[in-house]
Amino acid sequence: MMSVSSLTVTSAVGPFLSRSRRRSTTAVRSSTVSVGPTRLLTKLKHDCDTPLPLLQQVADTMSSQMQAGLSSDHGPGLPMIPTFVHTLPTGNEKGLFYALDLGGTNFRVLRVQLGGKDDRVISTEFDQVSIPHDLMFATSEELFDFIALGLAKFVAKEDDKFHFSQGRKREIGFTFSFPVKQTSIDSGILIKWTKGFAVSGTVGRDVVACLNEAMERQGLDMRVSALVNDTVGTLAGAEYWDNDVKVAVILGTGTNACYIEQISSIPKLQGHVSSSGKMIISTEWGAFSNGLPLTVFDREMDAASVNPGHQIFEKTISGMYLGEIVRRVLFNMAEEEGLFGISIPQKLSTPFILGTPDLCAMQQDNSGDLDAVGSLLYDKAGVESNLGERKTVLEVCETIVKRGGSLAGAGIVGILQKMEEDSKGLIFGKRSVVAIDGGLYENYPQYRTYLQDSVKEILGTEKSNNVVIEHSKDGSGIGGALLAASNSMYSQD
């Protein structure tokens, strides 16, 4: 089920300056706010600022790039990948179905017992498995063997409260949250890895075939009946309970968004027949890059990434990168202006030593001495800090997180604007729901607030009164199982 947050509520290290260029004066250690970082902090806030005109421009450009991507696969627009999902689950689905959800640094396996219109979801179980870091850079066979082994262990624990019809194959929805050129509902070619993955031997292959081969090696007799990404799964899972859901967004390790499009508005699918006249489109909005307020730290992080020059929107708004941007800022402040005193802790130079959950934990510290901030800085980065330095760290966190949440909100408005242009009043003129899943949105209250405030600011009160933001917890996994059911090879009567 979903918790609802309505907008109508009242109320590899990149290049750094060398130590030899560091200023000779360093910040004096005291319990008051240090004045040393003011220049860099002021510039950071300026460079990351997201005033309304900038947010509106981002939304407008997002809309136009969506339109361009629907027209051609080879132009300047967003990828706008057809998913071949024409219909969403109706509620009539019955039986036991599985889902495998590979979305980032973890994967989940789920089983869902569906009971049709009256009982809906009777029972669910899931396991979550962390993917070892080295497998993010391994071979395709090694990664998929690890995933299939986890799936096999989970299937082996199926108990009596789940009822599997004899004589049938178990069916699974594969939620695969990386850019795929979908060729049918149950097949798709990997375009590229994102979210820090660089697995060899998968790009250009059908990922369902990769999973099937790995399942065969594990002796698993299962059929992939639907290949979807996490946003499509979230849309299916949320719309199952609320028919006003029009858009789904993932904000976790990575990010993406999808929405329901009219077939007649997809020129690059000219001649394609859809029983519903509609198709879910995966925007792959992480690839967006136009007009974003970027800093030198963003550019250095991008240059040091596994995919330099790509996924710039994702690197600005998603959970994998926010902590690393903050680390780079703090390291530069330590080098250039003596933040944290004379010496610079070696650990602070380590890429990704600060994660986005660390930023979140620090921003929840409301104590007078910011003791939790100090402890986390010491434990994670080896930094000893006074109160003034901790306040500076929080200002840096606030600046980066506000930019990320605000830009995510602008992206959502861009999608809604595109849909409104086609439907003339069917989006802003009635209740329209945006379902959001992902650990970043779920667990980071400041980020969540900035996103919602951004949507409301851009749309204005009247339009935003009809836009509802729903948190669809674990929607992508449940949605994958629901789509496996709605695309089952067996009758759902």
C-alpha positions as CSV (number, residue, x, y, z in Angstrom):
1,M,0.0,0.0,0.0
2,M,1.0,3.6,-0.4
3,S,1.5,6.5,1.9
4,V,0.2,9.7,0.4
5,S,1.8,13.1,0.4
6,S,-0.4,15.6,-1.4
7,L,0.8,18.9,-2.7
8,T,-2.5,20.3,-1.6
9,V,-1.7,20.0,2.1
10,T,-2.4,23.3,3.8
11,S,0.1,24.5,4.8
12,A,38.5,7.3,-8.6
13,V,39.4,10.8,-7.3
14,G,39.1,13.7,-9.8
15,P,41.6,16.5,-10.1
16,F,42.1,18.7,-7.0
17,L,44.3,21.6,-6.2
18,S,47.6,20.4,-4.7
19,R,48.6,21.0,-1.1
20,S,51.3,23.4,-2.3
21,R,48.6,25.8,-3.4
22,R,46.8,25.7,-0.1
23,R,46.5,29.1,1.7
24,S,49.0,29.7,4.4
25,T,46.4,30.7,6.9
26,T,44.1,28.0,8.2
27,A,40.8,28.2,10.2
28,V,41.3,28.8,13.9
29,R,39.7,26.0,16.0
30,S,36.9,27.4,18.2
31,S,33.4,26.7,19.1
32,T,32.1,29.5,16.9
33,V,31.4,29.4,13.2
34,S,34.6,29.4,11.2
35,V,35.0,32.3,8.7
36,G,37.5,30.5,6.5
37,P,35.1,28.6,4.2
38,T,32.8,31.6,3.6
39,R,34.1,32.3,0.0
40,L,33.8,28.8,-1.2
41,L,30.5,28.2,0.6
42,T,29.1,31.4,-0.9
43,K,30.2,30.3,-4.4
44,L,28.8,26.8,-3.9
45,K,25.4,28.2,-2.9
46,H,25.4,30.6,-5.9
47,D,26.3,27.8,-8.3
48,C,23.7,25.4,-6.9
49,D,20.9,27.9,-6.7
50,T,17.5,26.8,-8.1
51,P,15.3,29.9,-8.5
52,L,11.9,29.6,-10.0
53,P,12.9,30.7,-13.5
54,L,15.7,28.0,-13.6
55,L,13.3,25.3,-12.4
56,Q,10.7,26.3,-15.0
57,Q,13.3,26.2,-17.7
58,V,14.4,22.7,-16.6
59,A,10.8,21.6,-16.7
60,D,10.2,23.1,-20.1
61,T,13.3,21.6,-21.5
62,M,12.5,18.2,-20.1
63,S,9.1,18.3,-21.9
64,S,10.7,19.3,-25.2
65,Q,13.4,16.6,-24.9
66,M,10.7,14.0,-24.2
67,Q,8.9,15.1,-27.3
68,A,12.1,14.8,-29.4
69,G,12.8,11.4,-28.0
70,L,9.3,10.1,-28.9
71,S,10.0,11.2,-32.5
72,S,13.3,9.6,-33.1
73,D,15.9,7.3,-31.4
74,H,18.7,9.2,-33.0
75,G,18.0,12.8,-32.3
76,P,18.9,15.1,-29.3
77,G,16.0,14.0,-27.1
78,L,15.7,11.7,-24.2
79,P,15.8,8.0,-24.9
80,M,12.0,7.6,-24.3
81,I,12.2,3.8,-24.4
82,P,8.9,2.0,-25.4
83,T,8.2,-0.7,-22.7
84,F,5.6,-2.7,-24.7
85,V,3.4,-2.6,-21.6
86,H,0.1,-1.7,-23.1
87,T,-2.2,-2.6,-20.2
88,L,-1.8,-2.5,-16.5
89,P,-3.1,-5.2,-14.0
90,T,-6.8,-5.1,-13.6
91,G,-7.2,-6.8,-10.2
92,N,-8.5,-10.0,-11.6
93,E,-5.1,-11.7,-11.5
94,K,-4.9,-14.9,-9.5
95,G,-2.2,-17.3,-8.5
96,L,1.4,-17.4,-7.2
97,F,3.9,-15.2,-9.0
98,Y,7.5,-14.2,-8.5
99,A,9.5,-11.1,-9.0
100,L,13.2,-10.4,-9.3
101,D,14.0,-6.7,-8.8
102,L,17.6,-5.7,-9.8
103,G,17.8,-1.9,-9.3
104,G,21.1,-1.0,-7.9
105,T,23.5,-2.2,-5.2
106,N,20.9,-4.7,-3.9
107,F,18.5,-7.1,-5.6
108,R,15.2,-8.4,-4.2
109,V,13.3,-11.6,-4.8
110,L,9.6,-11.7,-4.0
111,R,6.7,-14.1,-4.2
112,V,3.1,-12.8,-4.3
113,Q,-0.1,-14.8,-3.9
114,L,-2.9,-13.0,-5.8
115,G,-6.6,-13.6,-5.1
116,G,-8.4,-11.7,-7.8
117,K,-10.8,-8.8,-7.3
118,D,-12.0,-9.7,-3.8
119,D,-8.8,-10.7,-2.1
120,R,-6.2,-8.8,-4.2
121,V,-2.8,-9.5,-2.6
122,I,-3.2,-12.4,-0.2
123,S,0.3,-12.7,0.9
124,T,3.9,-11.7,0.1
125,E,7.4,-12.6,1.1
126,F,10.7,-11.2,0.0
127,D,14.5,-11.5,0.5
128,Q,17.0,-8.8,-0.2
129,V,20.6,-9.6,-1.2
130,S,23.5,-7.1,-1.3
131,I,25.6,-7.3,-4.5
132,P,29.3,-7.5,-3.7
133,H,31.1,-4.5,-5.0
134,D,33.4,-6.6,-7.2
135,L,30.5,-8.1,-9.0
136,M,29.5,-4.6,-10.3
137,F,32.7,-4.9,-12.4
138,A,32.6,-8.6,-13.1
139,T,31.5,-10.6,-16.1
140,S,27.8,-11.0,-17.1
141,E,27.9,-14.7,-16.3
142,E,29.3,-14.0,-12.8
143,L,26.7,-11.4,-11.9
144,F,23.7,-13.4,-13.2
145,D,24.9,-16.6,-11.6
146,F,25.0,-14.8,-8.3
147,I,21.4,-13.5,-8.8
148,A,20.1,-16.9,-10.0
149,L,21.6,-18.5,-6.9
150,G,19.8,-16.0,-4.6
151,L,16.6,-16.7,-6.5
152,A,17.0,-20.5,-6.3
153,K,17.5,-20.3,-2.5
154,F,14.4,-18.1,-2.2
155,V,12.2,-20.5,-4.3
156,A,13.4,-23.4,-2.1
157,K,11.8,-21.8,0.9
158,E,8.3,-21.6,-0.6
159,D,5.9,-22.9,2.1
160,D,2.3,-24.0,2.5
161,K,0.8,-20.5,2.7
162,F,1.6,-20.1,-1.0
163,H,-0.4,-22.2,-3.5
164,F,1.2,-23.2,-6.7
165,S,-0.9,-24.8,-9.4
166,Q,0.6,-28.2,-10.5
167,G,1.4,-28.6,-14.1
168,R,2.5,-25.0,-14.5
169,K,5.8,-23.3,-14.7
170,R,6.5,-20.7,-12.1
171,E,6.4,-17.3,-13.7
172,I,8.5,-14.3,-12.8
173,G,8.5,-10.6,-13.5
174,F,12.1,-9.4,-14.0
175,T,12.4,-5.8,-12.9
176,F,15.7,-4.7,-14.4
177,S,16.4,-1.0,-13.8
178,F,19.0,-0.1,-16.4
179,P,18.5,1.3,-19.9
180,V,17.1,-1.5,-22.2
181,K,15.9,-1.4,-25.7
182,Q,12.7,-3.4,-25.2
183,T,11.8,-5.7,-28.1
184,S,8.7,-7.3,-26.5
185,I,7.1,-7.6,-23.1
186,D,9.6,-10.4,-22.2
187,S,12.8,-9.4,-24.0
188,G,15.1,-6.5,-24.1
189,I,18.7,-5.5,-25.1
190,L,20.9,-3.8,-22.6
191,I,21.9,-0.4,-24.0
192,K,24.4,0.5,-21.2
193,W,25.0,0.1,-17.5
194,T,24.4,3.0,-15.1
195,K,24.5,3.5,-11.3
196,G,28.2,2.6,-11.2
197,F,27.9,-0.8,-12.8
198,A,30.4,-1.8,-15.5
199,V,29.7,-5.5,-16.0
200,S,31.4,-6.9,-19.1
201,G,29.6,-9.0,-21.8
202,T,26.1,-7.8,-21.2
203,V,25.7,-4.7,-23.3
204,G,24.0,-5.6,-26.6
205,R,22.6,-8.8,-25.2
206,D,19.0,-9.8,-24.2
207,V,19.1,-9.6,-20.4
208,V,16.2,-12.1,-20.2
209,A,18.4,-14.6,-22.0
210,C,21.2,-13.8,-19.6
211,L,18.9,-14.6,-16.6
212,N,17.4,-17.7,-18.3
213,E,20.9,-19.2,-18.9
214,A,21.8,-18.5,-15.3
215,M,18.6,-20.1,-14.0
216,E,19.2,-23.2,-16.1
217,R,22.7,-23.5,-14.6
218,Q,20.9,-23.4,-11.2
219,G,18.3,-26.0,-12.3
220,L,15.5,-23.5,-11.9
221,D,12.5,-24.1,-14.2
222,M,10.9,-20.7,-14.3
223,R,9.5,-18.5,-17.1
224,V,10.1,-14.7,-17.4
225,S,6.7,-13.4,-18.5
226,A,7.5,-9.7,-18.1
227,L,10.6,-7.6,-18.4
228,V,10.2,-4.2,-16.9
229,N,12.3,-1.5,-15.2
230,D,11.7,-0.4,-11.6
231,T,9.7,2.7,-12.6
232,V,7.3,0.6,-14.7
233,G,7.0,-1.9,-11.8
234,T,6.2,1.0,-9.5
235,L,3.6,2.4,-11.9
236,A,1.9,-1.0,-12.1
237,G,2.0,-1.6,-8.4
238,A,0.7,1.9,-7.5
239,E,-2.0,1.9,-10.2
240,Y,-3.2,-1.5,-8.9
241,W,-4.5,0.4,-5.8
242,D,-5.1,3.9,-7.2
243,N,-6.4,4.3,-10.8
244,D,-5.4,8.0,-10.9
245,V,-1.7,7.1,-11.0
246,K,-0.2,8.6,-14.2
247,V,3.6,8.8,-13.5
248,A,6.1,6.8,-11.5
249,V,9.5,7.9,-10.4
250,I,12.4,6.1,-8.8
251,L,14.7,8.1,-6.5
252,G,17.2,5.7,-4.9
253,T,20.7,4.7,-5.9
254,G,19.8,5.9,-9.4
255,T,16.8,7.5,-10.9
256,N,14.3,7.2,-13.7
257,A,10.7,8.1,-14.5
258,C,8.0,6.6,-16.6
259,Y,4.4,7.6,-17.6
260,I,1.4,6.4,-19.6
261,E,1.6,7.8,-23.2
262,Q,-0.9,7.6,-26.1
263,I,0.4,5.4,-29.0
264,S,-0.7,8.2,-31.4
265,S,1.8,10.5,-29.7
266,I,4.8,8.2,-30.4
267,P,5.9,8.9,-34.0
268,K,8.8,6.5,-33.8
269,L,6.3,3.7,-33.2
270,Q,4.2,4.5,-36.3
271,G,2.1,1.5,-37.2
272,H,2.4,-0.2,-33.9
273,V,-0.9,-1.6,-32.7
274,S,-1.9,-1.5,-29.0
275,S,-5.1,-3.0,-27.7
276,S,-5.4,-0.1,-25.2
277,G,-4.1,2.7,-27.5
278,K,-1.5,3.4,-24.8
279,M,2.0,2.3,-23.8
280,I,4.1,3.0,-20.8
281,I,7.2,5.0,-21.8
282,S,10.5,4.9,-19.8
283,T,11.9,8.3,-20.1
284,E,15.5,7.4,-18.9
285,W,15.6,11.0,-17.6
286,G,18.9,10.3,-15.9
287,A,20.4,11.2,-19.3
288,F,19.0,14.7,-19.2
289,S,21.7,17.4,-18.9
290,N,20.4,20.7,-20.3
291,G,20.5,23.9,-18.2
292,L,21.4,22.2,-14.9
293,P,23.2,24.3,-12.3
294,L,26.5,22.4,-12.1
295,T,29.7,23.1,-10.1
296,V,33.3,22.2,-10.6
297,F,32.7,19.4,-8.1
298,D,30.0,17.9,-10.3
299,R,32.3,18.1,-13.3
300,E,35.3,16.5,-11.5
301,M,33.1,13.7,-10.2
302,D,31.7,13.1,-13.6
303,A,35.2,13.0,-15.2
304,A,36.2,10.3,-12.6
305,S,33.1,8.2,-13.1
306,V,32.7,5.0,-15.1
307,N,30.5,6.9,-17.6
308,P,31.9,10.4,-18.0
309,G,29.6,12.8,-19.9
310,H,26.6,10.6,-19.3
311,Q,23.7,10.5,-16.8
312,I,24.3,14.1,-15.6
313,F,20.8,14.5,-14.2
314,E,21.2,11.2,-12.3
315,K,24.5,12.4,-11.0
316,T,22.9,15.6,-9.7
317,I,19.7,14.2,-8.0
318,S,20.2,10.5,-7.1
319,G,21.4,8.8,-4.0
320,M,24.6,7.3,-5.3
321,Y,26.2,10.7,-5.9
322,L,25.0,13.3,-3.4
323,G,27.3,12.1,-0.7
324,E,30.3,12.1,-3.0
325,I,29.6,15.6,-4.2
326,V,29.5,16.8,-0.5
327,R,32.8,14.9,0.1
328,R,34.5,16.7,-2.8
329,V,33.3,20.1,-1.5
330,L,34.5,19.4,2.0
331,F,37.9,18.2,0.8
332,N,38.3,21.3,-1.3
333,M,37.4,23.5,1.6
334,A,39.9,21.7,3.8
335,E,42.6,22.2,1.2
336,E,41.9,25.7,0.2
337,E,40.5,27.3,3.3
338,G,41.6,25.2,6.2
339,L,38.2,23.7,7.2
340,F,39.0,21.1,10.0
341,G,42.2,22.9,10.9
342,I,45.8,22.5,9.8
343,S,45.8,18.9,8.7
344,I,43.6,17.2,6.2
345,P,42.4,13.7,7.2
346,Q,43.6,11.2,4.6
347,K,40.3,9.3,4.6
348,L,38.5,12.5,3.4
349,S,40.3,12.1,0.0
350,T,38.7,8.6,-0.5
351,P,36.0,8.7,-3.1
352,F,32.5,7.8,-1.8
353,I,33.7,7.6,1.8
354,L,30.6,9.7,2.6
355,G,27.3,8.2,1.4
356,T,24.0,9.9,1.0
357,P,22.6,8.1,4.1
358,D,25.4,9.9,6.0
359,L,24.2,13.3,4.8
360,C,20.7,12.3,5.9
361,A,21.8,11.2,9.4
362,M,23.7,14.5,9.8
363,Q,20.8,16.6,8.8
364,Q,18.6,14.9,11.4
365,D,20.9,16.1,14.2
366,N,19.0,18.9,16.1
367,S,21.3,18.9,19.1
368,G,22.9,22.0,20.3
369,D,26.5,20.8,19.8
370,L,25.7,18.7,16.7
371,D,27.4,15.8,18.4
372,A,25.9,13.2,15.9
373,V,27.4,15.2,13.0
374,G,30.8,15.3,14.8
375,S,30.7,11.5,15.5
376,L,29.8,10.7,11.9
377,L,32.5,12.9,10.4
378,Y,35.1,11.2,12.7
379,D,33.9,7.7,12.1
380,K,33.5,7.9,8.3
381,A,36.1,10.4,7.3
382,G,38.5,10.6,10.2
383,V,37.6,14.3,10.7
384,E,37.8,16.0,14.1
385,S,35.5,19.0,14.1
386,N,34.3,21.9,16.2
387,L,30.8,23.3,16.3
388,G,31.5,25.9,13.6
389,E,32.9,23.3,11.2
390,R,29.9,21.0,11.8
391,K,27.6,23.9,10.9
392,T,29.5,24.5,7.7
393,V,29.3,20.8,6.8
394,L,25.5,21.0,7.4
395,E,25.3,24.0,5.1
396,V,27.1,22.1,2.4
397,C,24.7,19.1,2.8
398,E,21.7,21.4,2.7
399,T,22.9,23.1,-0.5
400,I,23.5,19.9,-2.4
401,V,20.4,18.2,-1.2
402,K,18.2,21.2,-1.9
403,R,19.5,21.4,-5.4
404,G,18.9,17.7,-6.0
405,G,15.3,17.6,-4.6
406,S,14.3,20.8,-6.4
407,L,15.6,19.6,-9.8
408,A,13.8,16.2,-9.3
409,G,10.6,18.2,-8.7
410,A,11.2,20.2,-11.9
411,G,11.7,17.0,-13.8
412,I,8.3,15.7,-12.6
413,V,6.6,18.9,-13.7
414,G,8.2,18.5,-17.1
415,I,6.6,15.1,-17.5
416,L,3.2,16.4,-16.3
417,Q,3.5,19.4,-18.7
418,K,4.2,17.0,-21.6
419,M,1.1,14.9,-20.7
420,E,-1.1,18.0,-20.3
421,E,-0.1,19.3,-23.7
422,D,-1.5,16.1,-25.3
423,S,-4.6,15.7,-23.1
424,K,-5.7,19.3,-22.6
425,G,-6.9,19.4,-19.0
426,L,-6.8,15.7,-18.2
427,I,-3.7,16.1,-16.0
428,F,-3.9,19.5,-14.2
429,G,-7.7,19.6,-14.4
430,K,-8.3,16.4,-12.4
431,R,-6.6,14.4,-9.7
432,S,-3.3,13.1,-11.0
433,V,-1.0,10.9,-9.0
434,V,2.8,10.6,-9.2
435,A,4.0,7.4,-7.4
436,I,7.6,7.6,-6.1
437,D,9.6,4.7,-4.8
438,G,13.3,4.5,-3.7
439,G,15.3,4.8,-0.6
440,L,16.4,8.4,-1.2
441,Y,12.8,9.7,-1.3
442,E,11.6,7.4,1.4
443,N,14.3,8.0,4.0
444,Y,15.5,11.6,3.4
445,P,12.8,14.0,4.7
446,Q,14.6,17.2,3.6
447,Y,15.0,15.9,0.1
448,R,11.4,14.8,0.0
449,T,10.3,18.3,1.2
450,Y,12.4,20.1,-1.4
451,L,11.0,18.0,-4.2
452,Q,7.4,18.6,-3.2
453,D,8.0,22.4,-2.6
454,S,9.6,22.6,-6.1
455,V,6.6,21.0,-7.8
456,K,4.2,23.3,-6.0
457,E,6.3,26.4,-6.7
458,I,6.5,25.7,-10.5
459,L,2.9,24.7,-10.9
460,G,1.3,27.3,-8.6
461,T,-1.4,26.6,-6.1
462,E,-4.3,26.0,-8.5
463,K,-2.6,23.4,-10.7
464,S,-0.7,21.7,-7.8
465,N,-4.0,21.2,-5.9
466,N,-4.7,18.3,-8.3
467,V,-1.3,16.8,-8.2
468,V,-0.7,14.2,-5.5
469,I,2.7,12.7,-4.6
470,E,2.3,9.1,-3.3
471,H,5.1,7.1,-1.7
472,S,4.7,3.7,-3.2
473,K,6.9,1.6,-0.9
474,D,8.4,-1.5,-2.6
475,G,6.1,-0.8,-5.5
476,S,8.6,-1.9,-8.2
477,G,8.9,-5.5,-6.8
478,I,5.1,-6.0,-6.3
479,G,4.5,-4.4,-9.7
480,G,6.9,-6.8,-11.4
481,A,4.9,-9.7,-9.9
482,L,1.6,-8.1,-11.0
483,L,2.9,-7.7,-14.6
484,A,4.1,-11.3,-14.6
485,A,0.5,-12.2,-13.7
486,S,-1.2,-9.9,-16.3
487,N,1.2,-11.3,-18.9
488,S,0.9,-14.9,-17.8
489,M,0.9,-17.6,-20.4
490,Y,-2.0,-19.2,-18.4
491,S,-5.6,-18.0,-18.4
492,Q,-6.5,-15.6,-15.6
493,D,-10.2,-16.4,-15.7
